[in-house]
Each structure stands twice: as structure tokens, then as C-alpha cells.
């Protein structure tokens, strides 16, 4: 079945947001949304919005503020220094400092280049592979990045130098771009396979960012029952997602619409969140994983210290019901903003209602109006729309598997409800039981978090044939025999006979990506080692 987001019922006040004259007026071609009418033409035009609020802080890090105007001025100088080297080339960033990273990211776009965003977690072997696969023509590096580039990159490495930039002529007006020109290459988390390099166009990025803005406006309206609330002052967001991931990068792009500041300091422990929120005056928390939120919300903190906090954002797959319940209990005045999104869609696909995750029905919200969803016979979700990437950078066999014309075949399984809500189960193959009575790995994790006292839990496939084709790793628990029996009862209650397809073991930690997702491949390698040592129990 196919559902178009533009056909999903909206209340009259919600529909006015996207109709002619509204702040999110859609650009329609042959009756189908092709983006937003008033969106900037590309990244360079978006960055130019900094001239509207040059003295407002854009970045807070290590106790220092950097304004929109300062970042733009420095990026223009760096773009001038790049003159003749950037236009039409893919340029990788190997830079540790978040401020220098952002200046370089902006400079590449202003100079007409395509930025290739490299996650810092890539080891030298993976880095060498992705640089080659991305056809990178130039690497911008700091001191640490220069050492890495020497080891793995045969191309030109350009060391950033503020002294030489000061004597450079700032970049002239940005090179004109077309909506479907490539603007960015960014990599997926690689939780279920090798990281994929996603080629995103100007249209993808500008539509995706405005999708996220619209998702926030719709969620606020559905909570308040009126127009989106206008908060006093400029918003500050404590950003825990890395800038190298689409979730962090999209918040940078959003700041040019909100003129809000991003706080980039990271907590060393969950208990540090209270102090960070208090000192920064953050009104939003973005990018916290479910385990981090649980550790923080179950700690002893003073609610008055975070009185300015208004919203906790949880995007990606569905927000666990237990996490939503803890937010509602410990942060009664704080709104949970959640939804479904992917790197390939530049973030938001759906907008959930504030209490949607609490209901525990698996819904991630209603489809946004620029997107369409298709559910295959096997339950696989495919997505199409102007924010959806059309290709990966390589290899072509991957593109042939992932794309069916304009449709991105996500590899996620789900269903669409009659009212337009999308329910997401998990990745294809990440379940035990049968397809008729599947118990998905993410559901198992939610079930155990809600019923058994553990610090963390992760589930992974062990491959091969059932039974015993999944491992359940528990952290911060004792008494494996009793735990295995408890887990077995929970599994069989949820899906009779499923306990026979799992093994339970204790672990020291669950490997997770920078955005908090369970890194199931790494977890499987760990579980296989422990199984070989007979450190696991049959939960039956």
C-alpha cells in the first residue's frame, strides 16, 4: 500500500501552515510536493541568513561563545583561501575542533565544493576505504587530521591556517547552484552493516531541514491545541549528537532558521547533564540515547536546576515507552518530541504526538506532507519525497538493492494505520519467532528495560538457523540463572516459543554508535566470543 503525506488529514489550523501564504507553503509540481516554496536555494544561501542576526551566539563550547557573524566571516575568509581548489570537488574534513570543523564545512559550500563528512570513529582502514570510495579530491586537516591523512590518503591535504586566511580575500558571492546538485556526502551509522555514504542534494537538505521545523510546529500545536507557542528569547539546544552525523548536522542547519545557539559540551557522565543544562540555560536537549536518559532520569537531580528545559528530542526509530514514561514522571513540564527519521531523508519522516510514545503502540507519528510511504508485501517500509536521497556514492550494486526508482527501500519493517500514523517495528531480519508472531529486537530491549532491573540491554543476531539465533546481553545485572529464567518467561508471554531462539549472557557494556543506537554487528562479535566460552544460558 502507498500513503502520501499530503493526503494525511490535518486540522484546519495545521493545514494553514502548508497552504498558500503559510510559513511552510509547499511547492507543488503536477500536484505533488517538490519542496517548500520559500526554502533557501542551497547551503551557501542558508549560511547567508547569519547576516540577519550576526551578534547572536551560534555555538557555545568550553565556556566560550562564537556568534553567527564570526562564523560566517571566518568561513568567507577560508573560502577565499580555497579559491580555485574547491569548486565541483568532494572535500573531506579531518578536523577535531568543533568550531574549526564548522568554519571549514561552511567554507567548502561557499567555495562551491561538496563536503564529505567523516565520523571520527572511523579507524584508519575504514577511513582509507571511504576516502577512496568517495573520490575525495582534497582533505582539509588540522594537526591531528594531518597525521591521519599522511597514513591513509594519497591525495592533497590542505592544513587550515588562520594566519594565511587573515590575508586572503573573502569569497565573492557563492557559486550558483541547482536544486538537484550534490551538496553533501554524509555516512550512516552502520549499525547493521558497513557505513554507507549518502549523496544529498541541495533540495534534499533544504526540504529535510524544513521538514524538521514543520514536525516541531505540528507537535507543539497538537500539544497546545492552538498555534505554535512563541517562547521568549532565543532557543538554546544542548546538542549531544556529533556534528559528523546527520542528526547533529541538521541542528546546525536548523539554527539558521531559529537563530538559536547550540551547546556542544558533552557530559562525561549522566549526572553531568543537570549541570550542563543549568549552566547553558538550554531549552532543548537533543541526541541523548535511551540509556543516557535512563541513567540521568533515575539519578538524584534538582528539577529546579533545569527549569528552563522545555523539550527533549528523540528521533531515529521509535522512542521506548519506558523512556517516555520516565520523562513524563521526572520532567512533568517538559515535552517529548519524537519521530522517525534517517540519514537518507535528512531527518524527520514523521511527527509524533506528545503522548504517542507513552501509549507503547509502536507508532512514530503521522507522515509529513512532503513524503510518501510504501509498505511492501513483506512489511518493508519504502520512502519517497524531495528530502529523500537518490543514491549512495558506491557501489552501484548497493544502489540497485536500495533504490526502486524514487523509492528508498529502508530495510525497516512496519505498517500504516488508518489515520496515517506509521508504526515501525525494527530492521528486516531483526526478530525472533515467526513473521506472523515476530518479537523484534528493539521490542525485546524495551520489554526487558521495563520489567527487569538492568543498566542496559542489547539484542543481536547470531546468524544461522533457529533455534538460538539471537543473543540477549544484559549489563549491570547479577545472577545469570535467575535472569535467564525471567527473560525466558517474558519472551514466551510476548511470543509463545520465542525463548527457544535466544541465549542470555551478561556483559560489561553494550556497544553503541555516537548517536546511541545499538551497534548490533559489534555486539554479535562479542556474543559469539562469549558463547564459545560457554558464558550464556538458554532462557527456557
PARO-513355 format. One record per atom (N, C-alpha, C): x, y, z. Coordinates in pm, whole numbers, plus 32768, in hexadecimal, padded with zeros to 4 digits. Each point is the difference from the previous one (the first is absolute). Example, Ala and Ser with C-alpha at 12.3 -4.5 7.8 and 13.67 -1.06 7.14 Angstrom:
REM residues 2
85277DC7830C7FA780778000805A807880007FDD80697FB88052807780067FB3806D8049
REM end
This chain:
REM residues 540
80537F8A80007FAD807680008058807D80007FCA806E7FC98048807F7FF87FAD806C80448042805080527FBF807280418054807C7FE37FBD806B7FD18043807F7FE97FE8805D8077806B803880357FF3805680757FA580777FEA7FFA80307F837FAA80737FE27F6D7FDD80137FE07F7E7FFB7F757FD5800F7FDB7FDE809080648000805B7FE37FE1808D7FAD8072803B7F907FDF80417FA9806A80348048805B80637FEB80837FF080348064805B7F8D80568032800B802F807B7F9E80608032800C80817FAF7F95804F7FF68006807A7FAE8076805B8023801C80128082806F8058802580877FC37FD880077F7A7FFD807B7FBE7FD3800F800D7F697F927FF17FB78003800A7F6F802D808B7FD47FDE8067804F802680887FDB80988014800080477FAD804A8091800A8001803C7FE47F767FC27FA57FB4803C7FD47F817FB680367F857F8C804180157FB680377F8F803D80837FD17FCE80357F948035807B7FC68004806F806980728041800C8010806C8060802D7FD1808880017F7E801A802A7FCD808180987FFD800C80357FF5807A80927FFE801480447F877FC27FB57F967FE980377F877FC17FB77FE27F7C7FE4806A7FB47FB87FEF7F82804B7F9E7FA67FB77F9D7FCF803C7F997FAC800E80307F7080697FD57FC1801180137F707FCB7F837FBC7F97800F7FB27FBF7F8D7FC080237FFB7F6C80267F8A7FD180177FE87F727FA77F8B7FD77FA680197FA37F9D7F9B7FD77FB47FC980787FE28059805F7FB07FDB8074804B7FB9806E80827FE97FEE804F7FB980658067805E803D80187FF88082806380588040808D7FE87FC98044806D7FDC808A7FF87FD0805E8049805F7FCD80298074804F804A80627FAB806F803B80458062803C7FBD8073803C801F807D7FAD7F99804F7FE7800D806F7FA380688066802C800D801780818057806B803080837FCC803980247F867FE0807E7FC78031807780427FBB807080138046807980337FBE802B7FA37F8F804980387F9E80267FB37F8A806A7F96801D804A800F806C806A7FA0801F804680288080806A7FB7802380468019807D8038808D8007803F80307F95803E808480037F97806C801B7F8C7FF57FC27F95806280187FCA7FF3808F7FFE7F8780337FD47FED808B80618045805F80837FEE7FEA8062803C805A7FF880997FFC7FD880367F8E7FF580927FF47F97803A805F7FA47FAD80317F9C803080608040802F8081807F7FD980178046802D8079800A809980057FF880427F8D800680937FFD7F88804080447F967FB380137F88803780418011800A809780587FAF803980158001809280947FE8801E805880567FCE80917FE5800980377FFC808D7FBF8047805D8037800880877FC97F96805F7FA87FAB7FCD7FC87F97805480627F8A800980127FC8807880577F89800C7FC57F8A7FB180567FC07FB27FD47F877FBA80367F83804380798007803380427F8D803D80338025808A7FE47FAA8061803F8007808480527F82801280808010801D80557F8C801B8071802A805C801C7FAD8065806B801B80617FF0808A80407F83802780167FE6807F8043800C807B7FA980197FEE7F7F801180727FA57F9180007F977FD580787FDB7F99800E7F9A803D80327F7E7FCD7FCC7F908025802E7F7B7F7F80297FBB7FFC807B7FCC7F8480347FC67FED7FD17F707F8580117FD17FE27FE37F74805980517FA4801080818020805180577FAB80927FD77FFD80367FD98074808C7FD5800480167F837FAB7FA77F9F800E800F7F857FB17FF6801D7F6B7FA180547FD97FF1801F7F72807B804A7FCC80318061804C8074804D7FD4807A7FA67FEF80167FA8806080727FA57FF77FEE7F9E7F8C7F857FD17FEB7FE77FA27F92801780457F797FDA807D7FF4801880497F828095800F7FE5804D801D806B8091800B7FF0803D7F7B7FD77FD27F94803F80367F7C7FDD7FD67FD97F737F8680237FD97FD47FE47F788055804C7F9C8028807C80238059804C7FA980877FBC7FF080337FC8806F807F7FB87FF97FF47F817FAD7F857FC97FF77FE97F877FB17FE7801D7F6C7FFD807E7FDB7FDD80267F7880537FB37F997FB97FC67FA080427FB37F97801A7F6F80247FEA7FDA807E80197F76802A7F827FB2801D7F92804680177F897FBE80387F927FE37F9C7FE9805A7FA17F877FF97FAF7FF37F7A7FB87F8E7FBE801B7FE27F807FBF804A7F89803A805180138069804E7F9180387FC07FD0808280107F80801C7FDB7FCB808380768015805F7FE2803E80728068802780607FDE7FC58088805D7FB280367FEB7FBF80828035805880717FC07FF88074802B80498076803A7F9F8066807F8011802480417FB2806A802E806380697FA08032804D80168071805C7FBC7FE080858048801180707FCA7FDE80837FAE8070803E8031807B7FFC7FBC807080407F7780177FC17F94800380507F7B80157FC57FF380877FBB8040806880367FF880837FC1804880007F7A807C7FC97FFD804B7FFB7F837FBB7FA57F9A7FC07F9780327FB57FA57FA87F8E804D7FBD7FB4804C804F7F8E80497FC8802D806B7F9E806B80488021803380657FA580277FBF7F7B80417F8C8006802A7FBC7F867F887FCB7FB27F9F7FC980467F877FCE7FBF7FBC80707FB17FF18075803F7FC280717FBD805680307F8B808580038014805A80337F9A7FF97FAC7F807FF97F7D80107FF87FA87F8B7F8680217FAD7F8E801380417F8580207FB6800880897FC0803780628049800C80867FC9805D80047F8780637FA57FFE80607FFC7F937FD47FA67F8D7F877FC7800B7FCB7FAF7F9380267F6E800480337FD1807280257F74800D7F917FAC803E80197F7E80097FA47FA1803F80477FC680797FC98017807680417FD3807B7FE47F6B801680697FB4801D7FF57F73802680177FF880967F987FDE804A800380048092802F7F78803480717FFE8049803E7F85802D7FEB7FF080977FBC7F98802E7FF27FE8809080897FE58040801C8039807580827FED804080187F7180307F967FAF8004800E7F76802F803A7FA27F97800A802C7F8380377FA97F9880947FE6801D80267F808002808E7FE1800F804780177F7A80857FF18000804D80227F887FD77FAD7F877FE17F8180167FDA7FAB7F907F7D802E7FC27F9B801980547F7E802F7FCD8010808B7FC2805080578040801480857FCB803D7FFB7F7480657FAD7FEE803F7FF37F7C7F9A7FD27F997FAC7FA180267F9D7FCB7FA27F9A806B7FD97FCD804B80627F9780627FE0803980777FB3807C8027801B803C806D7FB3800F7FD87F6E802A7F847FE9800D7FD07F767F797FF27FBE7F9F7FC5804A7F7B7FE97FC87FB980847FE2801F806780507FBF80827FEF804080547F94806E7FD07FC78049804D7F9A8023808B803380358004807C8024807F803D8078803C7FB77FF680807FDA806D80417FBA805B8050805B7FCE80248078804C8052805D7FD17FE0808D805D7FFC805E7FDE7FEE808D802B807C804D7FA2803E8047802280708057801F7FC7808A80738023803780317FBD80798032806680667FF97FD9808080498045806A807B7FAB80208044801A806F807B7FB7801D7FE77F6A800C7F977FDA804D7FE37F7180107FD37FC37F7D7FAF80497FB67FCF7FCC7F7F80707FF17F9B80668057800880707FF67FA3804A7F7C801280117FD6807D80437F80801A7FB17F8D7FC47F7B800380107FAD7F967FC8800580027F687FFA80787FC78001800B7F6F80807FC67FC6807280198042807F7FC97FD07FFD7F687FFC7FB77FC480617FFD7F6F80087FA37FC07F9A7F9280447FDD7F977FBA7FB47FD780447F7E802E807C7FE57FCA804C7F8F807180247FA07FF07FD77F828066801C7F9B7FEC80887FBC7F8E803F80167FE2807F7FBF803A8077804C7FCF80777FDA8032807C803A7FC0801980888052801F80647FD180268086801D809480147F9A804B8024800D809180117FED80228093806D802E80407FFC801C808F7FC1808B80177F9C800580587FC18081801C806380598048800180817FDB8064805E80337FBD8089800E7FDF8026807A7FB7807D8015805380787FD880857FF6800D805580727FDD7FF8801E7F6A80097F967FAE7FFA80177F707F7480297FD57F997FCF80477F7780277FDE7FE8809480178042803680687FED808D8021802C805B7F8E80617FD27FAE803180517F917FBA7FDE7F7C7FA27FA080037FB97FD87F877F89805C7FE77FDE800F7F837F88804A7FDE7F877FA7801B7F9C803480487F897FAD80187FC17FD27F7E7FBE7F8E80077FBE7FCA7F897F9880627FCB7FF780097F7E7F9880517FC27F7A7FBC80137F9C802F7FB87F7D7FC1800A800B7F6B7FE27FB37FAC8048800A7F6F7FEB7FE27FD87F7080407F947FD67FE77FCA7F7B7F6C7FD87FF47FBA80297F977F737FD87FEF7FF37F687FFE7F977FCF803F7FE97F7080057F727FE17FD37FEE7F857FD37F7B7FCF7FDB7FCA7FAA80737F7B7FF5800C7FC67FB3806E80337F70800780197FC27F8C80277F74800080967FEA7FF28050806A801280917FF1800880267FBE808480677FAC7FFD80317FC3807B8038806C805B7FDD7FFB8082802D8064806180507FC480727FED7F7E801B803A7FC5807980057F6A7FF1806A7FC3803780077F6F8010800F7FE480957FA47FB4803780017FE1808F7FEB7F6B801180377FC8806C7FFE7F6F80117F997FD480687FC47F8D7FE67FA37FC48060804E7FC880767FB77FDC806A80407FCD807A803F7F777FEC7FCC7FB17FA380387F7B7FEA7FDE7F9D806E7F87800D803C7FDB7FA6806C7FE67F737FD07FD67FEF7F847FDD7F7A7FCF80527FDA7F858066804C7FE180567FE37F8D806A806B7FF680507FFC7F95806680647FEE7FC1808A7FEE803F806B80367FC980877FED7FF180207F6B7F8F803F7FDE7FE480227F74800E80977FED804480277F95800E808D7FDF7F8780307FB37FB4805D80397F8480307FC6801A80837FB77FDD80047F80800D807A7FB07F808051800E800C807A80387F8C80558017800A807E7FAB7F9080287FC67FFA80767FAC7FD3807A8051800880757FC07FCB8078803F7F6C7FF180207FB37FC57FA57F717FEC80197FEA7FA38077804B7F9280067FF67FA480718014804A8084806D804C800880258041807E7F9B806B80287FDB80577FA47FA6806E80247F747FCB80227FD27F9B7FB77F7C7FC6802180077FB68085806B7FB38016800B7FB4807B80048057807B804A806F7FFA8008805A80747F78803E801B7FB9802A7F967F7B803A80187F9A7F96802A80157F847FD87FAD7F948036800D7FFA8097807B800E803280157FFA80907FBF80768047800880767FC37FBD807480397F697FEB80057FC97FCC7F927F6F7FE87FFA7FD87F95806680517F98800E7FE27F9780647FF6803D808B805D805A80217FFC804180827F86805880117FDB80497F977F8B805680077F807FAF80117FF47F927FB67F887FAB800B7FF67FC1808B80727FD080347FFE7FC380857FD6806580698033807A7FF67FDB806780617F6C80237FF57FCC800A7F877F7380207FEF7FA77F92803880287F857FED7FAD7F90803080047FF6809780698034803C8004800080927FAF80748038801380767FC47FC0807880367F7180107FD17FDF7FBE7F8E7F7A80107FC87FEB80897FC2806E80417FDD7FF680867FC6807880177FA6801E807E7FE6807380207FAA80817FD88047806C7FEC7FB480807FE0803E80258069806780287FD98079802080638067807980537FD97FFB807F8021807180597FE680488018808480707FBC8013804B800F807C805080827FFC8013803B807580518079800680947FDA7FF7804F805E7FCB808F7FE57FF5801F7FA27F8D80817FE87FEB802C7FAA7F9380227F7680387FD77F967FBC80117F7A803780927FD4800380247FB8806980847FC080097FE87F6B800B804E7FB37FB47FF27F6F7FFE80817FBF802E7FF87FA8806280727FAE802680067F8C7F9E806580027FAA80097FA07F9180627F9180247FCD7F87801080537F8E802180227FAB7F867FBD80177F9080227FBA7F84807F803B7FC580567FAE7FC3807980357FC27FDF80517F83805080667FE57FEB80527F8880107FAE7F81804C7F938008801A7FAD7F8A7F8C7FA47FDD7F997FFC80537F897FAF7FE47F90805D7FD57FA67FCE7FAD7F9680557FCC7FAB803B80707FF37FBB80717FAE8035806D803F807D803C80868002800E804280778033800B806C7F9780217FD87F86801080617F947F7C80477FE17F927FB680077F7E803E7FE47FDE806B8067802F7FEF807D7FE880678065804E807F7FE280787FF07FC8804B80767FD47FB1804A7F947FCD7FB87F9E7FB4803F7F947F80804080367FC07FBF805F7F868038803B801A80858045807880108037801E8079804C7FF6807D7FA8800F7FF27F7C7FF580737FA77F6E802A7FEA7FA37FAB80297F7280257FFD7FD38036808880377FCB806D7FD2802480868055806C8041807980177FCB80668057803C80247FD3808E7FEC7F80801B801D7FCA808480907FCD800C80317FFA807B80887FD4801B80057F69801780727FC57FDE80197F728018806E7FF380687FE57FB5806980637FE6806980407F7A7FE0808280007FE480437F887FCF804E7FB5806B80048033807B80457FB7806C7FBB7F7B801A80507F9980187FCA7F798012800E7FD380927F9B7FBB8035800A7FCF808B805D7F88800980547FFE806680547F8A80177FB17F9180427F998024804A7FA77FA080417F7380377FF97F9F7FA780127F73802A7FF87FE0806E8064803E7FFA80757FE480648068802D808C7FD6805A800A7F9D802E80837FD27F97804A7FAF7F9A7FB97FD17F9B80417FAD7FBB807380497FE17FEC80807FBB8068804B80518081800180827FF4801B805680768006800C80427F77800D7FAF7F97800B80397F797F82804C7FD87F8C7FC5801C7F8180417FDF7FF08080805180257FF9807F7FF180748059805B80727FD680827FE37FE8806180697FDF7FE3803F7F797FD17FAF7FA17FEA80337F787F7780407FEF7FA67FE6805D7F7780307FEF7FB97FBE7F8C80287F867FDF7FC97FBA7F8C7F6A7FEB800F7FB6801D7F957F717FE67FFE7FE17F7B7FBF80637FC57FBA7FEA7F817FBB80787FA680157FE47F7E800880687F9980097FF07FA87F86806B7FF47FB17FF57FB77F8380717F9A7FF67FDB7F827FDB80657F9B7FE380247FA680737FB880088070801D7FA680707FC67F767FE3804F7F9780177FD07F787FEA7FA77FD480727FB57F937FE97FA87FCB8068804E7FD8807E80747FBD7FF6804B7FDE807B802F807C804B802E80687FB8802D807A80437F8B804480467F8D80087FBC7F8B803D803E7FD57FB3807C80047F7A7FF87FD87FB08074805D80188075808380017FE480618015806C7FEE808A803F7FE380647FAE7FED808780357F7C800B804E7F957FCE7FC67F7D8010803E7FEF7FAE807F80507F9980117FFA7FB1807B8066802F8068804D80677FDD8060803780607FBB806880578046802C80657FCA8063805E8027808B7FCF7FA680447FBA801E80867FD17F928060802C8024808080027FA48069802C7FB180357F887F7E7FE57FF97FB1802D7F8C800280987FEE8012804C806D800180927FF1807B80317FB580697FAB7FFB807A80287FB97FF07FFC7F697F987FBC7FD27FEB7FF47F6F7F78803A7FD97FD7806680487F7880377FEC7FEC803D7F76806D80247FBB7FF080397F7A7FEC7F957F95801A7F8280217FF37F957F9C7F6E7FEF7FD97FE580047F7D7F777FF67FCE7FE67F817FB180677FC97FBE7FE77F907FA680797FA47FFD7FE37F7E7FFC80657F997FE97FE17FC27F78806180037FA57FEE7FC97F7A80347F717FFC7FB27FA77FC4802A7F757FEF7FD57FD47F7580617FFE7FA37FE07FDC7F7580547F887FD67FD77FC47F9280407F887FCB7F977F967FF180077F9780537F957F9E80087FA0802B806F7FA47FAA80247F9C802580638040801680897FC9805F804A802D801A80887FC87F93805B80547FBD80527FCD7F99805B7F978039805E7F957FB480167F94802E80588034801C808C80627FAF802F803680168086804880868009804780257F94804480827FFF7F9A807180047F967FF27FB07F9780667FFE7FBE800D80897FEA7F8F80437FC180038084805A8043806780817FE77FF9805D8040805F800680967FEA7FFE802C7F82800080907FE37F82804080387F8E7FBF7FEC7F82803680317FFF80088099803D7F9F80437FFF7FFC809280648061803E807C7FFF7FCE80698052803D8005808E7FCA7FCC80147F87800380857FC27F7280267FD57FA6801380617F7180107FDE7FE180787FA7805280667FFF7FE380737FAC80497FFF7F7B80447F917FE380547FF97F897FBB7FAC7F95800280307F857FC17FBA7F9080637F9F7FC07FD07F897FDD804F7FA07FB47FDF80107F6D806580217FB07FF080097F6F80437F877FC17FB47FAD7FBE80397F857FC87FC97FEA7F7480427FA87FB87FD57FE17F7980637FA07FC07FE77FE07F84804F7FA07FB38051804D7F99807F7FE27FF5805380447F9E807A7FAE7FDD804380267F9380757FB77FD0806480647FC7807D7FD37FF5806480517FBC7FD4801D7F717FCA7F9A7FBD7FDA800D7F747F8B805F7FE87FB98027806B7F8E805C7FF1801C80878043807C801780288028807A80467FA88015807C7FEB7F9480497FB5800D807C7F6F7FD77FF17FA6805780307F767FDC801E7FB27FCC7F887FBB7F9080177FA07FC67FA27F73801080397FF57FF780847F7F800A80448009806380747F8D802C80307FF5805380797FA17FBB806080337FDC80757FAE7FB980627FB88063805B7F8E7FD780327FBA804E8065804A7FEF80857FF28062805B804E7FFD807C7FF27F8180527F897FC180007FEC7F89805380087F7F7FB0802B80097F817FFD7F8C7FA9805B7F908032807B80248027805E7F9B80317FCE7FC280827FBA804F80517FCD7FCC807F7F9D7F8E7FEC7FB680057F917F987F9B7FE9803B7F787FE0807F7FFB7FD780437F817FE97FC77FAE7F907FC980437F997FC07FB87F91805E7FEF7F8980798031800C805F7FF57F917FF6806F7F9A7FA4805F80147FF0806C7F9F806E80678010803180337F8F8064806A80017FC680837FCB7F7C80057FF17FBF807C7FD87FC87FFB7F737FC780717FD87FC3800B7F7B806580347F9B7FF17FCF7F86805A80227F937FFB80967FE38076803C7FE88007808D7FDD7FD380157F6F7FCD80777FDE7FBB80117F7E80597FF87F868086800D800C80557FF77F8980287F717FDF7FD87FA0805180327F777FF27F8F7F9D7FE080287F917FC47FA37F927FE6803E7F8180377FAB7FA4802C80307F8180367FBC7F8D7FB5804E7F977FE97FCC7F877FC180247F8A80597F9E7FAA801A80177F88804F7FFA7F887FA380717FB77FF880077F8C7FA87FB77F8980387FF57F987FB07FBB7F87802C80417FC3807B80848010800D80477FCB80748003806280747FBC80727FF27FFC8064806B806F80677FF980597FFA7F9A806E80617FFA7FCB808B7FDD8038806280467FDA808C7FEC8058803C7F927FC2803F7F9D8047804F7F9C7FCF808F800A805B805F7FE87FE2808E800F802580497F7F7FAD80607FD8801E80557F8C7FDA809080218044805E7FC17FE1808E8015807B80557FE67FF080837FFF806F80587FDC8072800580647FED7FD08078806E7FFB8061804B7F7C7FFB7FD47FA27FAE80387F797FFF80727FF67F9B80737FD0802E80737FED7FA77FDB7FA07F908045800E7F8F7FE77FA97F8D806F7F9B7FEA8070800E804A806D7FA07FE980658004807280487F91800B80797FF98051807780177FA4807180278038807280227FAA803D7F867FBD7FF07F8A803A80367F847FC57FDD7F8F806080037F857FD180087FD57F747F7580007FC07FFC7FEE7F7E7F8180057FB87FA37F8E8029803B7F8E80287FAD7F8F802C7FAE8027807B803A805380567FB7803080757F8B80587FD6801780577FA07F9380557FCF7F917FAE7FC280257F967FB77F9C7FAB7FC07FA87FBC8068803A7FDC80737FB27FBF806A7FAB8063804E8034807880147FC0805E805C7F9680587FBF800E801A7F7D7FA680607FC07FAE7FBD7F927F7F801E80057FA37FD27F997FC4807D7FC2804680367F9A7FD680817FCA8012806B806A7F948049801E8006806A80657FF27FCB808E7FE77F7E800F7FE77FC6808480827FCF80408017802A807C806C7FC980527FC87F8D805180377F887FEB7FD67F8A804C80527FFC80817FBF8020807080488021807B803C7F8780477FC97F897FEA802A7F8E804F7FB97FF680867FAD806480217FAF7FFD80797F787FC17FE07FC87FBE80647F7C7FC27FF17F988051804C7F8980087FC97F98804B80477F797FF47FBC7FA68058802A7F7880017FC97FCA808E800A7F96801D7FB77FBE808280057F747FED80377FDD805180637F7B7FFB803A7F9E80527FAA7F807FED80197F9980427FAE80068098800A8031803480728004809280108083803D7FCF80507FB17FB9807C80367FC880797FF3805A7FF17FC2807380747FEC805980547F8B7FCD808380128008805E7F987FD780327FB7807B7FFB7F7C7FFD80367FAC806B807C7FBA7FCB806F800D8049807F7FC37FD880227F94806580207F897FCB80227F90805880977FFA8018804D7FE27F9A80927FF4800D80387FE77F7580827FE27FFC80407FDF7F827FD07F787FCF7FFD7FEF7F7D7FDB7F817FC5805F7F9380317FCA7F95803680507F9280338023800B80927FE98074803E80218012808E7F8A7FDA80577FE17F7F80027F927FD1805380137F6C801D7FBA7FD180667FF67F71801A7F6C7FDB7FFA7FE57F7F7FFD7F787FD37FE87FEA7FF07F6B7F86800F7FD67FDE7FF77F717FD180897FD27FF580137F7C7FD080817FCE7F71801C802F7FB57F9680137F768012802D7FF9802D809280637FD7805080028027808E808D802D80248035805E7FB4808B802C801280108050808180707FE880438029804F8073808380447FD87FF880817FE5807180497FC880668022806B807D800C7FD5806D8018805E7FE7807D80547FD3806D7FC17FE8807A804C7F8E7FED80657F9C7FAD7FDD7F947FE3805E80327FAE8077805C7FA37FE4803A7FB0806C804C805C8060804E805D7FC8804B805D80547FA2805580557F9380337FC37F9E804F804C7FBE7FAC806D7FDF7F847FDE7FBC7FA7805E80577FE6807A807F7FE57FE8805A7FE28071801A807C8053801480747FBF8015807C804C7F8A801D805D7F887FDE7FD37F89801E804F7FE27F9C806D80387F867FF77FDA7F96805D80727FCC8058807C80167FD580727FCA804980618071801F803880018078805A806A802B808A7FEA7FC3801D80447F9380827FF97FBE802B808E7FDA808480147FF3803280827FD57FEF80137F6A800F7F947FB67FF280097F6F7FE87F757FC87FCE7FFB7F867FE57F807FBF800E80137F6980347F997FBF800A80017F6F7FE57F767FC97FC27FFA7F8D7FDF7F817FBF803D7FFF7F7680367F8D7FD8803F7FF77F7C7FE77F757FC5800F7FF87F7F7FF27F817FBA80827FB180087FF27F7E801180757FA87FFF80117FBB7F7B7FA6801C7FA280087FC07F7E7FD37F6F8006800B7FBF7F907FDB7F737FFB7F6B7FEC80097FDB7F84801C7F727FDC80057FCF7FFD80907F80801A80117FC27FF280837FFC7F6B802480017FDB80837FF7805B80738087803D80257FFB80548069807780448034804180597F997FAF80557FBC803A80587F9B800B8091802F7FF180178082800F8086803680447FF98088804E8068801E803F800C80847FC7807B80457FE17FF180807FCE806E8052806C801D8068803E80757FF7806F802480597FCC8064806780117FDF80807FD28055806D8078803E80467FF4807F8024806B804980447FCD8030808780567FF580667FDC803280857F9F7FA7804880057F7F7FE67FA77FA0804180527F8E80387FC97FBB806280457F8F803F7FA17F898005803B7F8880087FAF7F87800B7FCD7FD37F7980597FCB7FAE7FDB7FDF7F777F917F987FFA80027F9D80597F9A7F977FFB7F74803A80127FEE805280677F7D803C80197FD8805E7F8F8063804F7FD17FE3805F7F957FD37FB97F8180467F947FDD7FDD7FB77F877F727FCB80097FD97FD180767F787FCC80127F9980717FF2801F8075803C7FA480727FF57FF0802B7F6D807080087FBA7FFC80287F747FAE7F9C7FAF80157F80801A7FB67F997FB87F6B800C80127FD5801C807C7F70800F80197FC8807A7FB6804D806F7FFF7FD280777FBA7FF37FE67F6A80637FBB7FC77FFD7FE57F717F897FA87FDB7FEB7F95804C7F947FA37FDD7F76803D80187FF7805C80607F80804680137FE3805B7F89806980407FCC7FEE805D7F917FEC7FB77F7B80497F927FED7FF77FB27F84801E7F7080237F9B7FAE801680147F75802D80677FB67FAC805E7FC0804580677FB27FBE807C804E7FD97FFE80848010807180517FD3807B7FEF80577FEF7FD9808080737FF0805980627F987FCB7FCE7F9F7FB380577F987FCA806380367F9A7FEB807B7FD0805680397F9980638067803780158000808480568065803B805F7FC38066806F80438017805E7FE0806B80178080804F800F7FF58083801080728059808C7FFE803B8042807380008084800A803E8012808A803D8060800A805A8020807E8042807480437FB77FFE80847FFC806B804A7FBF8026807A80508071803C7FDF802E807780467FC4807F7FC47FE880007F7D7FC080737FBF7FC57FD57F7C7FA1804F7FD07FC57FE87F7C804380607F9D803F7FCE7F97803C805C7F9F7F9580507FB9801580837FFB7F9F80587FC2804680627FA37FB580317F9E803480667FA780058085804A803880667FBF80068084803C7F758039801B7F9B7FCF7FB97F78803180157FB07FA6805D80427F9B803D7FBE7FB080677FBC7F817FD180047FE37F7E7FC17F857FCF80587F8880257FC07F8D8019804B7F868019804D7FDA7F8180827FED800E80527FD67F8F7FFC7F687FFB7F9D7FCD7FBA7FE17F718009806E7FA77FC78049802E7F9D806E7FAE7FCA806C7FEC80698028806E804480677FF580677FCD7FAB80757F80801280237FC77FB0806D80007F6C7FDB7FE57FE07F837FFF7F747FD4808B7FC2800C8068804D7FDC80887FCB800D80217FE280937FD88059805880157FEB80907FB37F8580307F827FF67FD77FAD7F90802E80367F7B7FCD802F7FFD7F8380387F847FCA80787FD1805180538060802A80757FDD80527FD47FC780867FA08040803E7FCF7FD080817FBB7F7A7FF47FB87FEB7F947FBE7F7F7FEB80677F917FF0806E801F7FBD806A7F9C7FF0803E7FD980857FF6805C806280337FE580867F947FC8805C7F8B7FE37FC77F8F7FC6804A7FD2805C8070800080857FE47FD6806280647F7180307FEA7FAE7FAE7FC57F7680277FE67FA27F90802A7F828026801A7F9C7F9E802A7F8880027FA37FC67F8B7FEE7F817FF17FBC7F948036805F7FAE80627FD47F9E803A805B7F867FAA801A7FF67F8D7FC07F887FAF80147FFF7FC0808B
REM end
